[in-house]
Amino acid sequence: MNYRHIYHAGNFADVFKHALLTLLIERLKAKDTPFAAIDTHAGAGLYDISAAEAQRTGEFARGYGQARAGLPAALVPYRDAVAALNPDGSMRFYPGSPLLALRLMRPQDRLVACELHPEDARHLKLALQGDRRAEIHHRDGYRALKAFLPPRERRGLVLIDPPFETEDERRQMVRALAVAHGRWPTGIYALWYPIKADSEARLLHAELANTGIPRQVAFEMRIRDGDDPARLNGCGLAIVNPPYQFDLVAMPVLQALHCALAEAGGVRRAVVAAE
């Protein structure tokens, strides 16, 4: 309960995650039928980059602030969503995943956002208030999946993006995926994870494969080399049921982001579990 995203809002990991989230939502919008987006760890929804906490780390400047001028064409919806929060042309506000998703979604689509931290849950309600497409819940996102799946729309995605502040977070995330997939096997699931050491990512891939869930791929971006356990060297997004040929769109986008943001490292796509 100690993690506060304001220190990291708009950093390279947010740009990576929000780029892929944008591509997933845009693919869902290719069909006229409505879809649901469920965010299990929604955070505060909107972040003031001028706040002392954000200024202290400077991560926004090295993240979205550095990447926005060169975002590829596929990320125009992402860029426009951020720009709409800053109509005077400045860069003061940056959206969390639930607000970004809501900005990208259509009138017929629905967002379910869960946040356990009481202060962040209060800010989340303020950030999303007035939008009838949004349901905000002050509750544990892992447990909420049992209540909200399958969604009435029968199509959509689940974003599982925990803070990884507890030692068993990885196991909790994998268990939650297994339960959720059992209730809704056709949904798209996107699981964000940090990369400090490559061994941690390989262990997560193995645990995801051991669930027996087919059609899993992982996209990863390292911004620096090395396995320093004290530094966030990269991050990944494991996707269950990725859209058809999703990697053909995702990989060029991630390569462009890597060129804009990275000191070293690279981008890769890994098959976690085939069909």
FENBEL-V35829 format. One record per residue. N is the residue number from 1. RES is the residue in one small letter. BURIAL is I if it has 9 or more other ideal C-beta (glycine too) atoms within 8 Angstrom, else O. Layout:
BEGIN
n=N res=RES burial=BURIAL
n=N res=RES burial=BURIAL
END
This chain:
BEGIN
n=1 res=m burial=O
n=2 res=n burial=O
n=3 res=y burial=O
n=4 res=r burial=O
n=5 res=h burial=I
n=6 res=i burial=I
n=7 res=y burial=I
n=8 res=h burial=I
n=9 res=a burial=I
n=10 res=g burial=I
n=11 res=n burial=I
n=12 res=f burial=I
n=13 res=a burial=I
n=14 res=d burial=I
n=15 res=v burial=I
n=16 res=f burial=I
n=17 res=k burial=I
n=18 res=h burial=I
n=19 res=a burial=I
n=20 res=l burial=I
n=21 res=l burial=I
n=22 res=t burial=I
n=23 res=l burial=I
n=24 res=l burial=I
n=25 res=i burial=I
n=26 res=e burial=I
n=27 res=r burial=I
n=28 res=l burial=I
n=29 res=k burial=I
n=30 res=a burial=O
n=31 res=k burial=O
n=32 res=d burial=O
n=33 res=t burial=O
n=34 res=p burial=I
n=35 res=f burial=I
n=36 res=a burial=I
n=37 res=a burial=I
n=38 res=i burial=I
n=39 res=d burial=I
n=40 res=t burial=I
n=41 res=h burial=I
n=42 res=a burial=I
n=43 res=g burial=I
n=44 res=a burial=I
n=45 res=g burial=I
n=46 res=l burial=I
n=47 res=y burial=I
n=48 res=d burial=I
n=49 res=i burial=I
n=50 res=s burial=O
n=51 res=a burial=I
n=52 res=a burial=O
n=53 res=e burial=I
n=54 res=a burial=I
n=55 res=q burial=I
n=56 res=r burial=O
n=57 res=t burial=I
n=58 res=g burial=O
n=59 res=e burial=I
n=60 res=f burial=I
n=61 res=a burial=O
n=62 res=r burial=I
n=63 res=g burial=I
n=64 res=y burial=I
n=65 res=g burial=I
n=66 res=q burial=I
n=67 res=a burial=I
n=68 res=r burial=I
n=69 res=a burial=O
n=70 res=g burial=O
n=71 res=l burial=I
n=72 res=p burial=O
n=73 res=a burial=O
n=74 res=a burial=I
n=75 res=l burial=I
n=76 res=v burial=O
n=77 res=p burial=I
n=78 res=y burial=I
n=79 res=r burial=I
n=80 res=d burial=O
n=81 res=a burial=I
n=82 res=v burial=I
n=83 res=a burial=O
n=84 res=a burial=O
n=85 res=l burial=I
n=86 res=n burial=I
n=87 res=p burial=O
n=88 res=d burial=O
n=89 res=g burial=O
n=90 res=s burial=O
n=91 res=m burial=I
n=92 res=r burial=O
n=93 res=f burial=I
n=94 res=y burial=I
n=95 res=p burial=I
n=96 res=g burial=I
n=97 res=s burial=I
n=98 res=p burial=I
n=99 res=l burial=I
n=100 res=l burial=I
n=101 res=a burial=I
n=102 res=l burial=I
n=103 res=r burial=I
n=104 res=l burial=I
n=105 res=m burial=I
n=106 res=r burial=O
n=107 res=p burial=O
n=108 res=q burial=O
n=109 res=d burial=I
n=110 res=r burial=I
n=111 res=l burial=I
n=112 res=v burial=I
n=113 res=a burial=I
n=114 res=c burial=I
n=115 res=e burial=I
n=116 res=l burial=I
n=117 res=h burial=O
n=118 res=p burial=O
n=119 res=e burial=O
n=120 res=d burial=I
n=121 res=a burial=I
n=122 res=r burial=O
n=123 res=h burial=I
n=124 res=l burial=I
n=125 res=k burial=I
n=126 res=l burial=O
n=127 res=a burial=I
n=128 res=l burial=I
n=129 res=q burial=O
n=130 res=g burial=O
n=131 res=d burial=O
n=132 res=r burial=O
n=133 res=r burial=I
n=134 res=a burial=I
n=135 res=e burial=O
n=136 res=i burial=I
n=137 res=h burial=I
n=138 res=h burial=O
n=139 res=r burial=O
n=140 res=d burial=O
n=141 res=g burial=I
n=142 res=y burial=I
n=143 res=r burial=O
n=144 res=a burial=I
n=145 res=l burial=I
n=146 res=k burial=I
n=147 res=a burial=O
n=148 res=f burial=O
n=149 res=l burial=I
n=150 res=p burial=O
n=151 res=p burial=I
n=152 res=r burial=O
n=153 res=e burial=I
n=154 res=r burial=O
n=155 res=r burial=I
n=156 res=g burial=I
n=157 res=l burial=I
n=158 res=v burial=I
n=159 res=l burial=I
n=160 res=i burial=I
n=161 res=d burial=I
n=162 res=p burial=I
n=163 res=p burial=O
n=164 res=f burial=O
n=165 res=e burial=O
n=166 res=t burial=O
n=167 res=e burial=O
n=168 res=d burial=O
n=169 res=e burial=I
n=170 res=r burial=I
n=171 res=r burial=O
n=172 res=q burial=I
n=173 res=m burial=I
n=174 res=v burial=I
n=175 res=r burial=I
n=176 res=a burial=I
n=177 res=l burial=I
n=178 res=a burial=I
n=179 res=v burial=I
n=180 res=a burial=I
n=181 res=h burial=I
n=182 res=g burial=O
n=183 res=r burial=I
n=184 res=w burial=I
n=185 res=p burial=O
n=186 res=t burial=O
n=187 res=g burial=I
n=188 res=i burial=I
n=189 res=y burial=I
n=190 res=a burial=I
n=191 res=l burial=I
n=192 res=w burial=I
n=193 res=y burial=I
n=194 res=p burial=I
n=195 res=i burial=I
n=196 res=k burial=I
n=197 res=a burial=I
n=198 res=d burial=O
n=199 res=s burial=O
n=200 res=e burial=I
n=201 res=a burial=I
n=202 res=r burial=O
n=203 res=l burial=I
n=204 res=l burial=I
n=205 res=h burial=I
n=206 res=a burial=O
n=207 res=e burial=I
n=208 res=l burial=I
n=209 res=a burial=I
n=210 res=n burial=O
n=211 res=t burial=I
n=212 res=g burial=O
n=213 res=i burial=I
n=214 res=p burial=O
n=215 res=r burial=I
n=216 res=q burial=I
n=217 res=v burial=I
n=218 res=a burial=I
n=219 res=f burial=I
n=220 res=e burial=I
n=221 res=m burial=I
n=222 res=r burial=I
n=223 res=i burial=I
n=224 res=r burial=I
n=225 res=d burial=O
n=226 res=g burial=O
n=227 res=d burial=O
n=228 res=d burial=O
n=229 res=p burial=O
n=230 res=a burial=O
n=231 res=r burial=O
n=232 res=l burial=O
n=233 res=n burial=I
n=234 res=g burial=I
n=235 res=c burial=I
n=236 res=g burial=I
n=237 res=l burial=I
n=238 res=a burial=I
n=239 res=i burial=I
n=240 res=v burial=I
n=241 res=n burial=O
n=242 res=p burial=I
n=243 res=p burial=O
n=244 res=y burial=O
n=245 res=q burial=O
n=246 res=f burial=I
n=247 res=d burial=I
n=248 res=l burial=O
n=249 res=v burial=I
n=250 res=a burial=I
n=251 res=m burial=I
n=252 res=p burial=I
n=253 res=v burial=I
n=254 res=l burial=I
n=255 res=q burial=I
n=256 res=a burial=I
n=257 res=l burial=I
n=258 res=h burial=I
n=259 res=c burial=O
n=260 res=a burial=I
n=261 res=l burial=I
n=262 res=a burial=I
n=263 res=e burial=O
n=264 res=a burial=O
n=265 res=g burial=I
n=266 res=g burial=O
n=267 res=v burial=I
n=268 res=r burial=O
n=269 res=r burial=I
n=270 res=a burial=O
n=271 res=v burial=O
n=272 res=v burial=I
n=273 res=a burial=I
n=274 res=a burial=O
n=275 res=e burial=O
END
